Amino acid sequence: MNQIKTILVGTDFSDCSRSALEQAVRLAKWNNARLHALHSVEYFTLSDAAWASHIPHGKLERDAVAEAKQRLQLWLDEAGASSEAQALVDVGTPIDCVLRRVRETKTDLLVLGVTGSSMISMGAGTLATKCLRKAPTKVMLVHEGHTGPFRKVVACVDFSEQSREAVAQALRVAAQEDSQVDFLHVFTGSWGRYALVPDVWEVNEETAAQCRHALEQRLREFVGDTAGRPARYAVVEAANHGHGIAEYARRVGADLVVLGTKGRSNLGYVLLGSTVERLLREVPCSVLVVRPPGADGSKP
């Protein structure tokens, strides 16, 4: 999260978005960054309510915006935000409002709750997933109740340029939080392709051990200097990368997983890497998703 000057946090007044706002306040103080908190009042909801209640649409909209802004400011005050933090309320579809504010405020970090007011307990909410696809900035998805420091950070490495950025961001977070970093590489052995027909392929344990050892050595070389930060290197085999990351994060009690939006495949039609998609369906903790240097408007 280098050179973060502006943080935008989206809230729908759900419990999870409150955790996101409190985490954003903490991160803004840590980075000495400007903080903007945004709530979107959906136009079609207002339109339906105006028709049903026979209240003029303009009046209903003004009242809804004023009430939301007052509530949002109260949340900021309760979270201990700076007096310079802005409470923003827009009317429109949430994704359009968020993307417009990201551009207008030149947001360096967008913070959202991993789930929203839909009350779906597993997987990322629709808005969070859309923002990962479309927002030209770093995106942090915060788990409900996680408002404190990131004591255990897991950086996901697939040896792509995006994972170099993930390594750098994870080390910076760990340095600030005085925490440990686990550098994780998840792989699928060639034998994994034949899991449903075990007789076709017999696993050679010696070959598998050599593969893991070689991958761990490559992982250490890829990460390089950790500036004295305590680190652990893990090479894990899994049927798919997203599930492997989620299971590892759960096993070690991770507070934050850091990874890139796309990996080495770099397929043009894949707007969001399949690893991120799978991870968000099982995510056990907060997630920081980074883009390659320059992709979010920052200098490499």
C-alpha positions, 0 to 999 in steps of 0.5 A, a space after each residue: 500500500 505504498 504512497 497511499 494518499 486517498 482512501 475511499 470506503 464504501 458502506 451500505 450500513 451493514 455490519 460488514 461495511 461498518 468493519 470496513 469503515 473502521 479498518 479504513 479509518 485505521 489505515 487512513 491514520 497509518 498512512 496519513 491519508 485523506 479519507 472519503 466514506 461513500 454511501 449510495 442511495 439507489 435511484 430505483 428504490 427511491 422511485 418505487 418508494 415515491 410511487 408507493 407512498 405518493 411522496 414527491 420523488 424530489 422530497 424523498 430523495 432529499 430526505 434519504 440523502 440527508 438521513 444517510 449523510 447524518 448516519 454516515 457522519 455518525 459512523 465516522 465520528 464513532 470510529 474516531 475518523 479525522 475531522 477532515 474525513 468526508 461523508 459522501 452520499 450519491 444517488 445512483 447504482 452503487 457500482 457507478 457511484 463507487 467508480 465515479 468517486 474513485 476517479 474523482 478523488 484519485 483513490 489509491 485504496 478502495 475499502 469495502 466489506 467482503 459481503 454486503 447487506 444481502 446477508 449472504 454469509 459466504 463469498 464476496 458480495 456483488 458490489 465487491 466483485 464488480 469493484 475488483 473487476 473494474 476499479 483501477 486501484 488497490 481493493 481491500 475487502 474486509 471481513 466482518 468484525 476485523 477492525 484491528 491490526 493484520 498480525 498474520 499476513 499471507 502473500 500469494 506468489 505464482 511468480 508473475 509480476 503481479 505477485 511481485 507487487 503482492 510481495 512488496 505490499 505484504 512486506 510493507 503491511 507486515 513492517 507497519 503492523 510488526 507481523 509475520 508474513 507467510 509467502 505461499 505458492 499453491 501448485 497442482 501436481 501433474 498427477 492431480 489431473 488424473 485424480 478421478 482415474 487413480 489407476 492411470 497415474 501412480 504418484 511417485 513420492 520421490 518426484 513429488 518431494 523433489 518438486 516441492 523442494 524446487 518450488 520452495 527454493 524458487 519461492 525464496 529466490 523470488 521473494 528475495 530480501 525481507 528486510 529482516 521481517 520474520 517470514 515463512 515459505 510454504 508450498 502447498 498442493 491443491 486441486 485448484 489455487 483459490 481453494 488451496 489459498 483459502 485452506 492455508 489461510 484458514 489453517 494458519 489463522 491469517 488476518 490478511 491475504 494479499 494477491 494479484 488480480 490476474 496471474 501468469 495466464 494473463 488471458 485477455 478475456 479473463 477480467 478477474 483471475 479464476 484464483 481470485 474468484 474461487 478465493 472470494 467464495 471461500 475467503 476466511 479473512 480480509 483480502 488485499 487485491 493489487 494490480 501490477 505497477 502502473 495499472 492503477 495509475 501509480 508509477 512502477 
